[in-house]
């Protein structure tokens, strides 16, 4: 399998680069497309459809190839995988039908390949945790699954997932890959560091937490974040949590696996609750966290190198989903992280800044995460 990554600021630029690729004798069958909502994803799909190229696409909060990070651009990885090795599945889904939609995708995968793997893109209003659960249940947790929630350049206007002749702000998109033909491995890692005492979620429902150690969650967060002075700018109490809380997520502690990160998304000063970007079960033990320092890149590269040495020494392509909160927190370090991860395998990369990630930590199972860097590595088997 060969891979080529390109990037441009318009459909015209992409069309010109695609012509150069085809003239060189490279005939892609699958395009991994990550682009800004400022770009015309329908026009890009039409362009690729005319070339007979299947599309797996999502809008972003920033996109990149290899070492080139952009904003407002179009990033595409072209793959020349045999069309018999993969299948695109697209489902419209509401909150009530999401589990069944993901289940149907999993059932289709089981009927198509003996050993299917999944790359999944979900919209920002989709509970990606349900998607992971629905797919894993069909395989008794023995399945390879990576993905992310699409972005909308932080406008909160709605993100899209899209494929040939289909698009949605409330949809689920998956490329199912025959893992007997294409090896897939990866990891989700964060680098956020636990700080302070262990606390307990004493009242919660789904992703909304009402009390922590029997105190209003809203008040506990304000105390941790330092009241109305965020350290970044003076803003009202609710905005401290809504705008700054994502930089200081909680680490949900488990006895048998790495902590799972949950970032605060919204606060309610009336009932003093906090809503997170994923479920936070009642009884959960957690610690607050601090953003990584300068050794975060070393840690991520070390974990990626372990996968290379132990699981997948060679790779044809790298796909990366990196949380937008991670980008905003780490600043220039994100560029260094992307560059060094690409150099571990020294192969083409495409990625985007997302609103949530699906993947596994080292020695862990596949889960839904916030604030992680999620790396996916692919290699065609001979």
C-alpha positions in Angstrom: 0.0 0.0 0.0 1.3 3.4 -0.9 0.2 6.7 0.6 0.5 10.3 -0.5 -0.5 13.4 1.5 -1.4 16.7 0.0 -2.7 20.0 1.4 -4.2 23.1 -0.1 -6.3 26.2 0.5 -8.8 25.6 -2.3 -10.5 23.0 -4.5 -8.4 24.3 -7.4 -5.2 23.6 -5.6 -6.3 20.1 -4.6 -7.4 19.3 -8.1 -4.0 20.4 -9.5 -2.1 18.3 -7.0 -4.3 15.3 -7.6 -3.6 15.5 -11.4 0.1 15.5 -10.6 -0.3 12.4 -8.5 -2.3 10.5 -11.2 0.2 11.6 -13.9 3.0 10.0 -11.8 1.1 6.6 -12.1 -0.3 6.6 -8.5 -3.9 5.4 -8.6 -5.6 6.0 -5.2 -8.8 4.2 -4.2 -9.4 5.9 -0.8 -9.0 9.4 0.4 -8.9 10.4 4.0 -10.1 14.0 3.9 -9.9 16.5 6.8 -10.9 20.1 6.1 -12.1 23.3 7.6 -15.9 24.1 7.5 -14.8 27.2 5.5 -14.0 24.8 2.6 -16.6 23.3 0.3 -16.6 19.6 1.3 -19.3 18.8 -1.2 -17.1 20.1 -4.1 -14.1 18.1 -2.8 -16.2 15.0 -2.7 -17.4 15.6 -6.2 -13.9 16.0 -7.4 -12.7 12.8 -5.8 -15.9 10.9 -6.9 -15.2 11.8 -10.5 -11.8 10.0 -10.1 -13.5 6.9 -8.6 -12.0 7.6 -5.2 -13.9 6.6 -2.0 -14.0 9.4 0.6 -13.7 9.2 4.4 -14.1 12.8 5.5 -14.6 15.1 8.5 -14.5 18.8 9.2 -11.9 20.0 11.7 -10.6 22.6 14.1 -7.3 22.6 12.2 -5.7 20.1 9.9 -2.2 18.9 9.0 -0.1 16.6 6.9 3.4 15.4 8.0 5.0 18.5 9.6 2.7 21.1 7.9 -0.1 22.4 10.3 -2.8 24.5 8.7 -6.0 26.3 9.6 -8.9 26.8 7.1 -7.3 24.4 4.7 -7.8 21.0 3.1 -5.6 18.0 4.1 -5.9 14.7 2.2 -4.2 11.4 2.4 -4.6 9.2 -0.7 -4.2 5.4 -0.3 -4.1 2.8 -3.1 -5.7 0.0 -1.0 -7.4 -2.7 -3.0 -11.2 -1.8 -3.0 -11.8 -5.3 -1.7 -9.9 -4.5 1.5 -12.2 -1.8 2.8 -15.8 -0.6 2.9 -17.3 2.8 3.7 -20.4 2.9 6.0 -22.5 6.1 6.6 -25.4 6.4 9.0 -27.7 9.3 9.9 -28.3 9.1 13.7 -30.1 10.9 16.5 -29.3 10.6 20.2 -32.0 7.9 20.3 -30.9 5.9 17.3 -27.1 6.3 17.6 -26.5 3.0 19.4 -28.4 1.1 16.8 -26.7 2.9 14.0 -23.3 2.0 15.3 -24.4 -1.6 16.0 -25.6 -1.9 12.4 -22.2 -0.7 11.1 -20.5 -3.4 13.3 -22.9 -6.1 12.1 -22.1 -5.1 8.5 -18.4 -5.3 9.3 -18.8 -8.8 10.7 -20.6 -10.0 7.5 -17.9 -8.4 5.3 -14.6 -9.4 6.9 -13.5 -12.1 9.2 -11.3 -9.6 11.1 -12.6 -6.0 10.6 -11.0 -2.9 12.0 -12.7 0.5 12.2 -11.8 4.1 11.6 -14.7 6.2 12.8 -15.7 9.9 12.4 -18.6 11.2 14.4 -20.2 14.7 14.5 -19.8 17.0 17.5 -23.3 16.4 18.7 -22.8 12.6 18.6 -22.1 10.8 21.8 -18.9 9.0 20.6 -18.7 7.0 23.8 -21.9 5.2 22.7 -20.4 4.5 19.4 -17.4 2.8 20.9 -19.6 0.8 23.3 -22.0 -0.4 20.5 -19.2 -1.6 18.2 -17.2 -3.2 20.9 -20.2 -5.1 22.2 -20.5 -6.9 18.9 -17.0 -8.2 19.1 -16.8 -8.8 22.9 -14.2 -6.0 23.2 -11.8 -7.7 20.8 -11.7 -5.2 18.0 -9.4 -2.5 16.6 -11.2 0.9 16.7 -9.8 4.4 16.3 -11.4 7.7 15.4 -12.5 11.2 16.5 -15.3 13.7 16.6 -15.3 16.2 13.8 -14.6 19.9 14.5 -16.0 23.2 13.3 -13.1 25.7 13.8 -14.4 26.3 17.3 -17.5 28.2 16.0 -20.0 25.8 17.6 -22.1 26.0 14.4 -21.9 22.2 13.8 -19.3 19.9 12.3 -19.8 17.5 9.3 -18.8 14.0 8.5 -19.0 13.2 4.8 -18.4 10.6 2.1 -19.3 10.3 -1.6 -22.7 11.9 -2.2 -23.5 11.9 1.6 -22.9 14.4 4.4 -24.4 15.1 7.8 -24.1 17.3 10.9 -25.7 14.4 12.8 -24.1 11.4 11.4 -21.7 8.5 11.8 -19.0 7.6 9.3 -16.8 4.5 9.3 -14.3 3.0 7.0 -14.2 -0.8 7.8 -10.8 -2.3 6.9 -9.9 -6.0 6.5 -7.3 -6.4 9.2 -6.2 -9.7 7.7 -4.9 -7.6 4.8 -4.0 -4.2 6.5 -2.4 -4.2 9.9 -3.6 -1.4 12.2 -2.2 -0.3 15.5 -2.0 2.8 17.6 -2.5 4.5 20.9 -4.2 7.4 22.7 -2.0 9.4 25.1 -2.2 12.7 26.8 0.6 13.7 29.1 -1.7 15.5 31.5 -0.4 15.1 35.1 -2.5 14.3 38.1 -2.4 16.8 41.0 -4.0 17.1 44.4 -6.0 14.7 46.4 -8.3 11.9 45.1 -11.9 13.0 45.0 -15.2 11.2 44.4 -18.1 11.9 42.1 -21.0 11.6 44.6 -23.9 12.5 42.3 -23.9 12.3 38.5 -26.1 11.4 35.5 -24.3 10.5 32.2 -21.8 13.3 31.6 -23.3 15.8 34.1 -21.8 15.9 37.6 -23.8 17.5 40.4 -21.7 16.9 43.5 -18.0 16.1 44.2 -17.4 14.8 47.7 -21.0 15.9 48.4 -20.2 19.5 47.5 -21.6 21.2 44.4 -19.4 20.4 41.5 -19.5 24.0 40.2 -18.1 25.3 43.5 -15.4 22.6 43.6 -14.2 23.5 40.1 -14.2 27.2 40.9 -12.0 26.6 43.9 -9.6 24.5 41.9 -9.5 27.0 39.0 -9.0 30.0 41.2 -12.3 31.8 41.1 -12.9 34.4 38.5 -9.2 35.0 37.8 -8.3 32.2 35.3 -4.7 33.2 34.9 -5.5 33.9 31.3 -8.0 36.7 31.6 -10.6 37.9 34.0 -14.0 36.5 33.1 -17.2 35.5 34.9 -17.5 32.3 37.0 -19.3 30.2 34.4 -16.8 31.2 31.7 -13.9 30.2 33.9 -15.3 26.6 33.7 -16.5 26.7 30.2 -13.5 28.3 28.6 -10.6 27.4 30.9 -11.8 24.1 32.5 -11.0 22.1 29.4 -7.3 22.9 29.9 -7.5 21.3 33.3 -9.4 18.0 32.8 -10.1 15.4 35.4 -8.4 12.0 35.3 -10.8 9.2 36.1 -8.9 6.6 38.0 -9.2 2.8 37.4 -7.6 -0.1 39.1 -6.9 -2.1 35.9 -6.0 0.5 33.3 -4.7 4.0 32.6 -6.8 6.9 33.7 -9.4 8.2 31.3 -9.5 12.0 30.7 -12.7 14.0 30.8 -12.7 17.7 30.0 -15.4 20.0 31.3 -17.5 21.4 28.5 -20.4 23.4 30.1 -21.4 24.7 33.6 -24.7 25.5 35.1 -24.6 28.1 37.8 -28.2 27.5 38.7 -28.0 23.9 39.7 -24.2 24.1 40.3 -23.4 21.2 37.9 -20.7 20.6 35.4 -21.1 18.7 32.1 -18.2 16.8 30.7 -17.3 15.6 27.2 -18.2 12.0 28.1 -19.8 9.9 30.8 -18.6 10.3 34.4 -20.2 7.5 36.4 -21.4 8.2 40.0 -18.8 6.8 42.4 -15.8 7.6 40.1 -12.6 8.4 41.8 -10.6 11.1 40.1 -7.9 13.7 40.4 -7.6 17.1 38.8 -4.7 17.6 36.4 -2.2 20.1 35.1 -1.3 20.5 31.4 1.9 18.7 30.3 5.3 20.4 30.5 8.2 20.2 28.0 8.7 16.5 28.4 5.3 15.7 26.9 6.7 15.1 23.4 9.3 12.7 24.8 6.6 10.7 26.5 4.3 10.5 23.4 7.2 9.6 21.1 8.4 7.0 23.6 5.0 5.3 23.6 4.9 5.4 19.8 8.3 3.9 19.6 7.3 1.1 21.8 4.5 0.2 19.4 7.0 0.4 16.5 9.5 -1.9 18.2 6.9 -4.4 19.6 4.0 -4.4 17.2 4.5 -2.6 13.8 8.1 -2.0 12.8 7.1 -0.6 9.4 4.2 1.5 8.3 2.7 2.7 5.1 0.5 5.5 6.5 -0.1 7.4 9.8 -3.4 9.1 10.7 -3.5 11.3 13.8 -6.4 12.8 15.8 -5.3 15.4 18.3 -7.7 17.2 20.6 -8.1 20.9 20.0 -7.8 21.6 23.8 -4.4 19.9 23.5 -3.4 22.2 20.7 -4.6 25.3 22.5 -2.8 24.3 25.7 0.6 23.1 24.3 0.9 25.8 21.6 4.1 25.4 19.6 4.8 22.0 21.2 2.1 20.5 19.2 4.1 21.1 16.0 7.0 19.4 17.5 4.9 16.5 18.7 3.4 15.9 15.2 6.8 16.2 13.5 8.5 13.7 15.9 5.7 11.2 15.7 5.8 11.3 11.9 9.5 10.6 12.1 9.1 7.5 14.2 8.0 5.6 11.1 9.0 8.3 8.5 5.9 7.8 6.4 3.1 10.0 5.1 0.8 11.4 7.8 -2.6 13.2 7.8 -4.5 14.4 10.8 -6.8 17.0 12.4 -7.6 18.7 15.7 -10.7 17.1 17.0 -13.4 17.5 19.7 -12.8 14.0 21.2 -10.9 10.9 20.3 -11.5 7.2 20.1 -8.6 4.8 20.8 -6.7 2.9 23.4 -4.0 3.7 25.9 -1.0 1.4 26.1 -2.1 -1.8 27.8 -5.7 -0.6 27.7 -8.9 -1.1 25.8 -10.5 1.1 23.2 -12.4 4.0 24.8 -13.6 7.5 24.2 -11.1 10.2 25.4 -10.7 14.0 25.7 -7.5 15.9 25.5 -5.5 13.1 23.9 -3.2 12.6 20.9 -4.6 9.5 19.1 -2.2 7.9 16.6 -3.2 5.3 14.0 -0.6 3.4 12.0 -1.4 1.2 9.0 0.7 -1.4 7.1 -0.4 -3.6 4.2 0.4 -7.3 4.9 2.3 -9.2 2.2 
